[in-house]
Amino acid sequence: MISYSYKSRKKTHTFAVASCVKDLAEPDSLYGMERHYAQHYFNTGHKEEGEEEYLVRSVQPVDEEVFSDSDMEALQFAWERFGHNLKHVVNVTHQYPEWKKHESALDAGQSRVRMDLVDFLEDPAEGFDPCWHLTDEENQLRRKALAGLNAVETLWR
């Protein structure tokens, strides 16, 4: 995961995204199918009036064929749960443990931070929606599965 920033008229807003999202927003670093996709679906050269940085805009309808049923369910959940306002989403994500763990590095300007998916199983501070409730048994099973994935990933590094 990496932090991705956008500037509004008053300040920079930073939020966590998968590294591939940032790559798509910077198509000069892409090749082949990924570059074609980025060029076909995004306009990265648009500046809003008063903005200092370029914005990434969708220029095509969403190609829903590339998403699995569970992808679509997750996207629908996020849209309904967190709203359509990016600033609100940024503010909410900053309350979750996976952000808090890396907040000082991101605030210091580090743009890529390796995140452990296990961190996403932690509940946010009181007063913030944990998105879903896992029983202790479900939580432990997911932690065990993610530990296995982390072990496999370590072999590929």
C-alpha positions in Angstrom: 0.0 0.0 0.0 1.1 3.6 -0.6 -0.2 7.0 0.3 -1.7 9.0 -2.5 -2.2 12.7 -2.2 -4.4 15.2 -3.8 -4.5 18.9 -3.1 -7.6 20.9 -2.5 -7.5 24.7 -2.4 -6.4 24.8 1.2 -4.4 21.6 1.9 -3.1 18.3 0.8 -5.3 15.2 1.6 -3.5 11.9 1.8 -5.1 8.4 1.8 -3.9 4.8 1.4 -4.3 3.0 -1.8 -2.8 -0.1 -3.4 0.4 0.6 -5.2 -1.1 -0.3 -8.6 -3.6 2.5 -8.2 -0.8 5.1 -8.1 0.8 3.3 -11.0 -2.4 3.7 -13.1 -2.5 7.4 -12.2 1.1 7.8 -13.5 0.8 6.0 -16.9 4.3 7.0 -18.1 5.7 4.3 -15.8 3.4 1.6 -17.3 3.8 -0.7 -20.3 1.6 -2.9 -22.4 -2.0 -3.6 -21.2 -1.7 -1.5 -18.1 -0.6 1.5 -20.0 -3.4 1.0 -22.5 -5.9 0.7 -19.7 -4.7 3.8 -18.0 -4.8 5.9 -21.2 -8.2 4.6 -22.2 -9.9 5.1 -18.8 -8.1 8.0 -17.2 -7.2 11.6 -18.0 -4.3 12.6 -15.8 -3.7 16.0 -17.3 -6.7 17.9 -15.9 -6.3 20.8 -13.5 -9.1 22.3 -11.6 -9.2 26.0 -11.3 -7.1 27.0 -8.3 -5.5 23.6 -8.0 -1.7 23.1 -7.9 -1.6 19.5 -8.9 -3.1 17.5 -11.8 -6.2 15.4 -11.0 -6.9 12.0 -12.2 -10.4 11.8 -13.9 -12.3 8.8 -15.2 -13.1 9.3 -18.9 -15.0 6.1 -19.5 -17.8 4.2 -17.8 -16.6 1.6 -15.4 -15.8 -1.7 -17.1 -17.7 -3.9 -14.6 -16.6 -7.1 -16.5 -13.1 -6.9 -14.9 -14.6 -7.1 -11.4 -15.6 -10.3 -9.6 -18.9 -10.5 -7.8 -17.0 -10.0 -4.5 -15.2 -7.0 -5.9 -18.5 -5.4 -6.9 -19.9 -6.2 -3.4 -16.9 -4.5 -1.7 -17.2 -1.5 -4.0 -20.9 -1.1 -3.3 -20.3 -1.5 0.4 -17.7 1.2 0.5 -19.8 3.5 -1.6 -22.9 3.1 0.6 -21.0 3.1 3.9 -18.6 5.9 3.4 -20.4 8.1 1.0 -19.4 9.8 -2.2 -17.2 12.6 -0.7 -13.5 11.9 -1.0 -12.6 14.2 1.8 -15.0 12.3 4.1 -13.4 9.0 3.0 -9.9 10.4 3.7 -10.9 11.6 7.1 -12.5 8.3 8.0 -9.6 6.2 6.8 -7.2 8.2 9.0 -9.0 6.7 12.0 -8.3 3.1 11.2 -5.3 1.2 12.7 -3.8 0.4 9.3 -3.4 4.1 8.7 -2.4 5.0 12.3 0.5 2.4 12.2 2.2 4.2 9.3 0.9 7.8 9.9 4.3 9.2 11.0 6.1 7.8 8.0 3.4 9.1 5.6 3.3 12.5 7.3 7.1 12.6 6.9 6.7 12.3 3.1 7.3 8.6 2.6 5.0 7.7 -0.3 5.2 3.9 -0.3 4.8 1.8 2.9 4.6 -1.9 3.0 1.4 -2.8 4.8 0.5 -6.0 6.5 -3.0 -7.2 5.6 -3.4 -8.4 9.2 -3.5 -4.7 10.2 -6.9 -4.5 8.4 -8.3 -6.9 10.9 -7.9 -4.5 13.8 -10.9 -2.4 14.9 -10.7 1.4 14.7 -10.9 3.7 17.7 -14.2 3.9 19.6 -16.8 5.9 17.7 -15.7 4.7 14.3 -17.5 2.0 12.3 -15.4 -1.2 12.2 -17.1 -2.0 8.9 -17.8 -5.6 9.9 -17.7 -7.6 13.0 -15.6 -10.8 13.2 -15.9 -13.3 15.9 -12.7 -14.2 17.7 -12.6 -17.5 15.8 -13.1 -15.7 12.4 -10.5 -13.2 13.3 -7.9 -15.9 14.2 -8.7 -17.9 11.0 -8.2 -14.9 8.9 -4.9 -14.1 10.7 -3.7 -17.6 10.1 -4.6 -17.4 6.4 -2.9 -14.0 6.0 0.2 -15.3 7.8 0.4 -18.1 5.2 0.1 -15.5 2.3 2.8 -13.4 3.9 5.1 -16.4 4.1 4.6 -17.1 0.4 5.1 -13.4 -0.5 8.3 -13.4 1.5 9.6 -16.2 -0.8 9.0 -13.9 -3.9 10.9 -10.9 -2.5 
